[in-house]
């Protein structure tokens, strides 16, 4: 785990009561969150979670070079239960907006592009 992926646009929030035991707490959180991971092979993964029952656009910016990736171009792939789906190839800093389906997760792999 490399840390959270901060959205580049403001996300809606929701307030809920948390806790199932003795004491409950009320808290407000963003409709979606994301984290950045690095694989043993050096690829990056953006793991996004949508906590609400509506679509949520999640915009973010990542510079893969900041995490040791030296390629000039990077391939973005969505990882699904049915395999990897190419999104696009980019140069430099990645600026992406992904629409998260209601109550879902989405994983984007970032790897050096093959020439």
C-alpha positions as CSV (number, residue, x, y, z in Angstrom):
1,X,0.0,0.0,0.0
2,X,1.4,3.3,-1.1
3,X,-1.3,5.5,0.3
4,X,-4.6,7.1,-0.5
5,X,-5.5,8.5,-3.9
6,X,-6.9,11.9,-3.4
7,X,-9.7,12.9,-5.8
8,X,-9.0,16.0,-7.9
9,X,-12.7,17.1,-7.7
10,X,-14.9,17.4,-4.7
11,X,-16.9,14.2,-3.9
12,X,-20.4,14.1,-2.3
13,X,-20.5,12.8,1.2
14,X,-22.9,10.8,3.3
15,X,-23.5,10.7,7.1
16,X,-24.3,7.4,8.8
17,X,-24.3,5.7,12.1
18,X,-21.4,3.2,12.5
19,X,-20.8,0.5,15.1
20,X,-22.8,-2.6,16.0
21,X,-21.8,-3.2,19.6
22,X,-22.1,-1.1,22.7
23,X,-21.4,2.4,21.4
24,X,-22.4,3.8,18.0
25,X,-20.8,6.7,16.3
26,X,-22.0,9.1,13.6
27,X,-19.6,10.0,10.9
28,X,-19.5,11.7,7.5
29,X,-17.4,10.2,4.7
30,X,-16.9,10.6,1.0
31,X,-19.2,8.6,-1.3
32,X,-16.0,7.0,-2.7
33,X,-12.4,6.4,-1.7
34,X,-9.3,5.1,-3.5
35,X,-5.9,3.7,-2.6
36,X,-2.7,3.1,-4.6
37,X,-0.8,-0.1,-4.4
38,X,2.5,-1.4,-6.1
39,X,2.9,-5.0,-7.1
40,X,6.1,-7.0,-6.7
41,X,6.5,-6.7,-10.5
42,X,6.4,-2.9,-10.3
43,X,3.0,-2.2,-11.7
44,X,0.7,0.2,-9.9
45,X,-2.9,-0.5,-9.0
46,X,-5.6,2.1,-8.2
47,X,-8.3,0.5,-6.0
48,X,-11.5,2.5,-5.9
49,X,-14.6,1.8,-3.8
50,X,-18.1,3.4,-4.1
51,X,-20.0,3.2,-0.9
52,X,-23.4,4.5,-2.1
53,X,-26.2,3.3,-4.2
54,X,-25.6,5.7,-7.1
55,X,-22.9,6.3,-9.7
56,X,-20.0,8.4,-8.5
57,X,-17.4,10.0,-10.9
58,X,-13.9,9.7,-9.3
59,X,-11.2,11.9,-10.8
60,X,-7.6,11.5,-9.9
61,X,-4.0,12.4,-11.0
62,X,-1.0,10.1,-10.6
63,X,2.6,10.5,-11.8
64,X,3.9,6.9,-12.1
65,X,7.5,8.2,-12.2
66,X,7.1,9.3,-8.6
67,X,6.7,5.6,-7.8
68,X,9.8,4.4,-9.7
69,X,8.2,3.7,-13.1
70,X,10.7,4.9,-15.7
71,X,8.7,4.3,-18.9
72,X,7.7,7.2,-21.2
73,X,4.3,5.7,-21.8
74,X,2.0,3.8,-19.5
75,X,-0.8,1.4,-20.3
76,X,-4.0,1.7,-18.2
77,X,-6.1,-1.5,-17.9
78,X,-9.3,-2.2,-15.9
79,X,-9.0,-5.5,-14.0
80,X,-12.3,-7.4,-14.1
81,X,-13.4,-10.9,-13.1
82,X,-13.3,-11.7,-16.9
83,X,-9.8,-10.4,-17.5
84,X,-8.0,-7.1,-18.2
85,X,-9.7,-4.5,-20.4
86,X,-7.4,-1.8,-22.0
87,X,-8.5,1.7,-21.2
88,X,-5.8,3.7,-23.0
89,X,-2.1,4.5,-23.2
90,X,-0.8,7.8,-21.8
91,X,2.5,9.7,-21.5
92,X,3.6,11.3,-18.3
93,X,1.1,12.2,-15.6
94,X,-2.1,10.2,-15.6
95,X,-5.3,12.3,-15.3
96,X,-8.3,10.1,-15.3
97,X,-12.0,10.2,-14.4
98,X,-13.7,6.8,-13.7
99,X,-17.4,6.4,-13.2
100,X,-17.9,4.0,-10.3
101,X,-21.1,1.9,-10.5
102,X,-23.4,1.9,-7.4
103,X,-21.9,0.0,-4.4
104,X,-19.0,-1.3,-6.4
105,X,-15.2,-1.5,-6.6
106,X,-13.0,-0.9,-9.6
107,X,-9.3,-1.6,-10.1
108,X,-7.1,0.1,-12.6
109,X,-3.6,-1.3,-13.4
110,X,-0.9,1.1,-14.5
111,X,2.1,-0.5,-16.2
112,X,4.8,0.5,-18.7
113,X,3.5,0.4,-22.2
114,X,5.0,-2.2,-24.6
115,X,6.2,-0.6,-27.8
